[in-house]
């Protein structure tokens, strides 16, 4: 594990059930592998750079730092796309990231766009999940609108923990060209962010998708990220049985079943839309 003092801990709930942090050498190799991946993806697409939606959260912030390292400041165009349900402080953090990195960025208010959908189909306007997904999918459209105009690719911000549990909006925040941090568990994203020099208050910010006022990732999933990461690593990705995972992590069987339910219930999000088999 990389040396971190108590004030710079990346663990969300004290000592985690399973320490998934990387060694210093692994961190450096991960950093180089991801920046090479971003540069190679842009080059293979014949693109002039990348577009990235900036939320102020740890995933988009870490991706932004890596993208600037891979492409330079001119290679990344940031988009801040607030709605009325977003915390103004979070949007301020997103602007702070863009300014700290010295990248071009635009602020596009999406509430008027979303209201057009709500006005056209008012029956669903009060449906919190449906309306929240409108915000996410509107941002995806704007990402590609700008990217197409500027001959850029769209960078995703999804990590492994979210991808495996389906914690993303279909054709929304995963409507992207690539996911640079897609192989990292959430704990490892926080560690890599610290390694990159991301301010610690951003590293430890409460994760939220910003879909409605007061929404948090962990409350919606029903499990905290450090516990989720351990269960994914040992039971879903790994070979341990439920009983062995309970003993190894000191978690409950119900917590494990909850994670498995999230993984199995979101399989459709990780697959191409199905079609009937050919005769």
C-alpha positions in Angstrom: 0.0 0.0 0.0 1.2 3.5 -0.7 2.1 5.4 2.5 -0.8 7.6 3.6 -1.1 9.3 7.0 -4.4 9.5 8.9 -5.2 13.0 7.5 -4.8 11.8 3.9 -6.6 8.5 4.2 -8.6 7.5 1.2 -10.9 5.1 3.2 -14.5 6.3 3.5 -15.5 4.4 6.6 -12.4 4.0 8.7 -10.6 0.7 8.1 -12.2 -0.9 5.0 -13.3 -4.6 5.0 -10.6 -5.2 2.3 -7.7 -3.0 1.4 -7.6 -2.8 -2.4 -5.0 -0.1 -2.7 -2.1 -0.4 -5.1 1.6 -0.3 -4.4 3.5 2.8 -5.5 4.9 0.9 -8.4 1.4 -0.3 -9.4 0.0 3.2 -9.1 2.7 4.6 -11.5 2.1 1.8 -14.0 -1.6 2.3 -13.8 -1.2 6.0 -14.4 1.0 5.4 -17.4 -1.3 2.7 -18.8 -4.3 5.0 -18.6 -2.6 8.1 -20.1 -1.3 6.0 -23.0 -4.8 4.5 -23.5 -6.3 8.0 -23.7 -3.7 9.2 -26.2 -3.9 6.1 -28.3 -7.7 6.2 -28.4 -7.7 9.8 -29.6 -5.1 9.0 -32.2 -6.9 5.9 -33.4 -10.1 7.9 -33.9 -8.3 10.6 -35.9 -9.6 13.1 -33.3 -8.2 16.4 -32.2 -8.7 15.8 -28.5 -11.5 14.9 -26.0 -14.6 16.3 -24.4 -15.3 15.5 -20.7 -18.3 16.4 -18.6 -17.1 17.8 -15.3 -19.2 17.3 -12.2 -16.8 18.1 -9.5 -16.9 14.5 -8.3 -13.9 12.3 -7.9 -14.4 10.2 -11.1 -14.6 13.1 -13.5 -11.9 15.0 -11.7 -9.4 12.0 -11.9 -10.3 11.5 -15.5 -9.6 15.2 -16.2 -6.2 15.1 -14.6 -5.3 12.0 -16.6 -6.6 13.4 -19.8 -4.5 16.6 -19.5 -1.5 14.5 -18.8 -2.2 12.5 -21.9 -3.3 15.2 -24.3 -2.2 18.5 -22.9 -4.4 21.4 -21.9 -5.5 22.1 -25.5 -6.5 18.4 -25.9 -9.3 18.5 -23.3 -12.6 20.6 -23.5 -14.6 20.5 -20.2 -18.3 20.9 -20.0 -20.1 21.9 -16.8 -23.8 21.1 -17.2 -25.7 22.1 -14.0 -29.4 21.7 -13.4 -31.6 22.9 -10.6 -31.0 19.7 -8.6 -27.2 20.0 -8.6 -25.5 21.3 -5.5 -23.9 24.7 -6.4 -20.8 23.8 -4.4 -20.3 20.7 -6.5 -20.5 22.8 -9.7 -18.1 25.3 -8.1 -15.7 22.3 -7.5 -16.0 21.4 -11.2 -15.1 24.9 -12.3 -12.2 24.8 -9.8 -10.9 21.6 -11.4 -11.1 23.2 -14.9 -9.3 26.3 -13.8 -6.6 24.5 -11.8 -5.9 22.4 -14.9 -6.0 25.3 -17.3 -8.3 23.7 -19.8 -11.0 25.3 -21.9 -14.5 24.8 -20.4 -18.0 25.9 -21.0 -20.9 26.1 -18.5 -24.2 25.0 -20.1 -27.4 25.2 -18.0 -29.4 22.1 -18.8 -32.6 22.9 -16.8 -34.3 24.7 -19.8 -33.5 21.7 -22.0 -34.9 19.2 -19.4 -38.0 21.4 -18.9 -38.8 20.9 -22.6 -39.0 17.2 -22.0 -41.1 17.6 -18.9 -43.5 20.0 -20.6 -43.9 17.6 -23.6 -44.7 14.7 -21.3 -45.9 16.1 -18.0 -47.2 12.7 -16.8 -43.6 11.7 -16.0 -42.3 15.1 -14.8 -42.7 14.1 -11.1 -41.2 10.7 -11.5 -37.9 11.2 -9.7 -35.9 8.5 -11.4 -37.3 9.2 -14.9 -36.6 12.9 -14.5 -33.2 12.3 -13.1 -32.3 10.2 -16.1 -33.4 13.0 -18.4 -30.7 15.2 -16.9 -28.1 12.6 -17.4 -29.0 11.8 -21.0 -29.2 15.5 -21.8 -25.6 15.8 -20.7 -24.7 12.9 -23.0 -26.3 14.6 -26.0 -24.4 17.8 -25.3 -21.1 16.0 -24.8 -21.4 14.5 -28.3 -22.8 17.7 -29.8 -19.6 19.5 -28.8 -17.3 16.6 -29.6 -18.7 16.1 -33.1 -18.3 19.8 -33.8 -14.7 19.9 -32.6 -13.6 16.5 -33.9 -13.1 15.1 -30.4 -14.0 11.9 -28.6 -16.1 11.8 -25.5 -14.3 10.5 -22.3 -16.4 8.5 -19.8 -15.9 8.7 -16.1 -17.2 5.3 -15.0 -15.2 3.1 -12.7 -15.4 -0.7 -12.2 -17.6 -0.6 -9.1 -20.3 1.4 -10.8 -20.0 -0.6 -14.1 -20.5 -3.9 -12.3 -23.4 -2.8 -10.3 -25.1 -0.9 -13.1 -24.9 2.3 -11.2 -25.1 4.5 -14.3 -27.8 5.7 -16.7 -28.2 3.6 -19.9 -27.5 5.8 -22.9 -26.5 8.5 -20.4 -23.3 8.8 -18.5 -22.1 5.6 -20.2 -22.8 7.0 -23.7 -19.1 7.6 -24.2 -16.2 6.5 -26.5 -14.1 5.0 -23.7 -13.8 4.7 -19.9 -10.2 5.5 -18.9 -10.7 4.5 -15.2 -13.1 1.7 -16.0 -10.9 -1.1 -14.6 -10.5 0.6 -11.2 -12.6 0.0 -8.1 -13.8 3.2 -6.4 -11.2 2.9 -3.6 -8.4 2.7 -6.3 -9.8 5.8 -8.0 -9.5 7.8 -4.8 -5.9 6.4 -4.4 -5.0 7.3 -7.9 -6.5 10.8 -7.5 -4.3 11.4 -4.5 -1.3 10.1 -6.4 -2.1 12.6 -9.2 -2.3 15.5 -6.8 -6.1 16.0 -6.7 -7.0 18.2 -3.7 -8.0 15.9 -0.8 -11.4 17.5 -0.2 -12.3 16.5 -3.7 -10.9 13.0 -3.2 -13.2 12.4 -0.1 -16.3 14.2 -1.4 -19.6 12.3 -0.9 -20.3 10.5 -4.2 -23.5 11.5 -5.9 -24.9 11.3 -9.4 -26.7 14.6 -9.0 -30.0 13.1 -10.2 -32.1 14.8 -7.5 -31.6 17.0 -4.5 -29.9 15.2 -1.7 -29.2 12.0 -3.7 -26.1 10.0 -2.8 -24.6 6.9 -4.5 -24.3 4.8 -1.3 -27.8 5.5 -0.1 -29.3 4.5 -3.4 -27.2 1.4 -3.8 -27.8 0.4 -0.1 -24.1 -0.3 0.6 -21.1 1.9 1.2 -18.3 1.9 -1.5 -15.6 0.3 0.6 -17.8 -2.7 1.4 -19.0 -2.9 -2.1 -15.5 -3.0 -3.5 -14.5 -5.8 -1.1 -17.6 -7.9 -2.0 -17.0 -7.3 -5.8 -13.3 -8.2 -5.5 -13.7 -11.4 -3.5 -17.1 -12.8 -4.4 -18.2 -11.4 -7.8 -14.8 -11.0 -9.5 -13.1 -13.5 -7.1 -13.7 -17.1 -6.2 -14.9 -16.9 -2.6 -18.3 -18.3 -1.6 -20.8 -16.2 0.3 -19.8 -17.9 3.5 -16.1 -17.3 2.9 -16.7 -13.7 1.9 -18.7 -13.1 5.1 -15.7 -14.5 7.2 -13.1 -12.6 5.1 -14.8 -9.2 5.2 -16.8 -9.4 8.4 -19.9 -8.4 6.3 -23.4 -10.0 6.3 -24.8 -12.4 3.8 -27.6 -9.9 3.2 -25.0 -7.3 2.1 -23.5 -9.8 -0.3 -26.9 -10.8 -1.7 -27.6 -7.1 -2.3 -24.4 -6.6 -4.3 -25.1 -9.8 -6.4 -28.7 -8.5 -7.0 -27.3 -5.2 -8.3 -24.8 -7.0 -10.6 -27.3 -9.5 -12.0 -30.1 -7.0 -12.4 -28.0 -4.6 -14.4 -26.6 -7.1 -16.9 -28.7 -5.6 -19.7 -26.8 -2.3 -19.2 -23.4 -4.0 -20.0 -24.7 -5.7 -23.1 -25.6 -4.7 -26.6 -29.4 -4.5 -27.1 -30.6 -8.0 -27.9 -32.0 -9.2 -31.1 -33.7 -12.5 -31.9 -31.5 -15.4 -33.0 -31.1 -16.1 -36.7 -32.6 -19.4 -38.0 
